[in-house]
Amino acid sequence: VSDRIAIAAGGSIGVAFAIVFARAGFTVCIWDPDQERLNLVLPEVKARLDDLTTFALLDESTATIASRIKVSSDLAQAVKDAILVQECAPENVDLKRDLFGRLNELAPGDAILASSSSAMPVSRFAAHLAGSSRCLVAHPCNPPYLLPVIELVPAPFTDPDVVEHAHDVYVRAGLSPVLVRKEVEGFIFNRLQGAILREAYCLVRDGIGSVEDVDRAVREGPGRRWSFMGPFETASLNTRGGIAAHAQKLGPAYARMGAERGQNDPWTPDLVADVARQLQDLNPGESWADRVAWRDDQLLQLARMKRNTTSTSDEPAGRPAAR
Ligand SMILES: NC(=O)c1ccc[n+]([C@@H]2O[C@H](COP(=O)([O-])OP(=O)(O)OC[C@H]3O[C@@H](n4cnc5c(N)ncnc54)[C@H](O)[C@@H]3O)[C@@H](O)[C@H]2O)c1
């Protein structure tokens, strides 16, 4: 018998999570309080699975994967025997507090209660529960069946074993968990997105670039690299000598740009050394030149894919015309 996952609310994210878990072989039950919405869930699941099939991204047929997904208007029935409940209800603190209270009563005692909340830490709506130690935020990117990162954000009251167990379940589901060690606003990826978007607004406001040129500057350059490596590895591979050399050469310029925006967060020698050590530990035995060759190989593959799938515009090819 495959492990069961319950999805509490079947909107955009709920449906997308159902696809993630069912694709990986889990049995899924989706609950939603709105019967009209519930009626739309399975047709939506099938349409999205068909999209994935069109792009040869599934190992099984739409019918086989969809057969693992059920819907229910009864929350108690939906969470029965679940190992994990993925809460995907609207982003409203009172609503989530009430729902977590019900989930804590109805779900099996050892089930993980994970919230998809984009912005609210679990402390804001589960601290009062007797079962608070099994609660955490597991924040996906949208849609999670195409963008695998999921941010695990435990509260101080979350049991570390629960975090580890949740990590294992998401890995089994084909997701890529990131641990957010403190409940900061925006977690990790929205803080990173926010840093870029804040600067993008300033560049347009100050007449330095048009919207099109700011977007193009990301899309045709750093964005392509960021599709397979993060800002630390990018910086490290851009400078012979790696991240420490990068910080030494370019740190002062970046500090001036930060100061222009009222930011004063110096890259101290200790901080740079810590980052350099962590980067080194990620790819032990690989030289800087090996990693540069790997980066270029990734860029070659992307260039080939773009050449094969786009003409002069950025419109994706391959999608059936009728939608
Ligand atoms: N959409 C995104 O890009 C995105 C990305 C990451 C995380 N999230 C988070 O996921 C959660 C769900 O977002 P969404 O985009 O799927 O929203 P949505 O509006 O598409 O879906 C919400 C669902 O909740 C149901 N609902 C309404 N009232 C409810 C109640 N009182 N109790 C339980 N369910 C109720 C609705 O019927 C609907 O099906 C939010 O916390 C959101 O912040 C969204």
The ligand as a Gaussian input file, in Angstrom:
#p B3LYP/6-31G(d) Opt

LIG

0 1
 N       -0.254000      30.640000      -6.086000
 C        1.053000      30.724000      -5.798000
 O        1.861000      31.203000      -6.598000
 C        1.558000      30.203000      -4.473000
 C        2.912000      29.831000      -4.383000
 C        3.367000      29.315000      -3.160000
 C        2.497000      29.211000      -2.080000
 N        1.199000      29.602000      -2.197000
 C        0.322000      29.488000      -1.033000
 O       -0.530000      28.383000      -1.206000
 C       -1.777000      28.636000      -0.543000
 C       -2.896000      28.441000      -1.529000
 O       -2.752000      29.341000      -2.611000
 P       -3.472000      29.136000      -4.023000
 O       -2.770000      30.018000      -4.985000
 O       -3.585000      27.692000      -4.344000
 O       -4.937000      29.733000      -3.727000
 P       -6.315000      29.439000      -4.485000
 O       -7.159000      30.625000      -4.267000
 O       -6.048000      28.978000      -5.880000
 O       -6.934000      28.197000      -3.696000
 C       -7.431000      28.279000      -2.395000
 C       -8.421000      27.163000      -2.160000
 O       -8.856000      27.248000      -0.811000
 C      -10.227000      26.998000      -0.749000
 N      -10.804000      27.649000       0.437000
 C      -11.530000      28.778000       0.506000
 N      -11.879000      29.039000       1.771000
 C      -11.363000      28.050000       2.530000
 C      -11.401000      27.748000       3.908000
 N      -12.052000      28.540000       4.754000
 N      -10.762000      26.647000       4.346000
 C      -10.099000      25.855000       3.477000
 N      -10.039000      26.090000       2.160000
 C      -10.660000      27.169000       1.687000
 C      -10.789000      27.521000      -2.044000
 O      -12.019000      26.850000      -2.380000
 C       -9.673000      27.225000      -3.035000
 O       -9.864000      25.982000      -3.692000
 C       -1.669000      30.041000       0.032000
 O       -1.234000      29.984000       1.386000
 C       -0.599000      30.681000      -0.824000
 O        0.078000      31.734000      -0.183000
 C        0.708000      30.079000      -3.389000

